[in-house]
């Protein structure tokens, strides 16, 4: 059993904002790998949980319903209930300012880069050794960072983001099927220089 968590903020005002790209990938995974007849989201683990299956492996798809800086509560509750091993069984989908929009990066451990959601997960799990798929959203340039991540993508960014969301779905499935090392080898391509956005 694997747990894939998409990070974001709950509520319609945050839908499709830069900080919520993890939710977008989780929604795509649910449409692709969960049975629509039986996979109504359940309110569990301070989140919305959908059960799916990827190549015979049961997969739990989780959207926390707490705010970003409390994401670890949701992840830790699910991990404890199902007795999951973070290093092997958990993948977190998260936005990243340090990557250009349109790129993704897979890692098996590492720092939080100042991301409040990742910081809380590290604190609540007691380790930073769990897989994460970072989805680039560009640097904000002169825009205050909080305003930038809670804002919506420009049309140009939306065009760049679409293939990255699909790559993140494919990378998630690869992680379930073939493990972390193969996923990193396949999806961690050379990145272009990080862009900044000035809206």
Secondary structure, 3 states (H helix, E strand, C coil): CEEEEECCCCCHHHCCEHHHHHHHHHHHHHHHHCCCCCCCCEEECCEEEEEEEECCEEEEEEEECCCHHHHHHHHHHHHHHHCCCHHHHEEEEEEECCCCCCCEEEECCCCCCCCHHHHHHHHHHCCCCCEEEEEECCECCCCCHHHHHCCECCHHHHHHHHHHHHHHHHHHHHHHHHCHHHHHHHHCCCCCCCCECCC
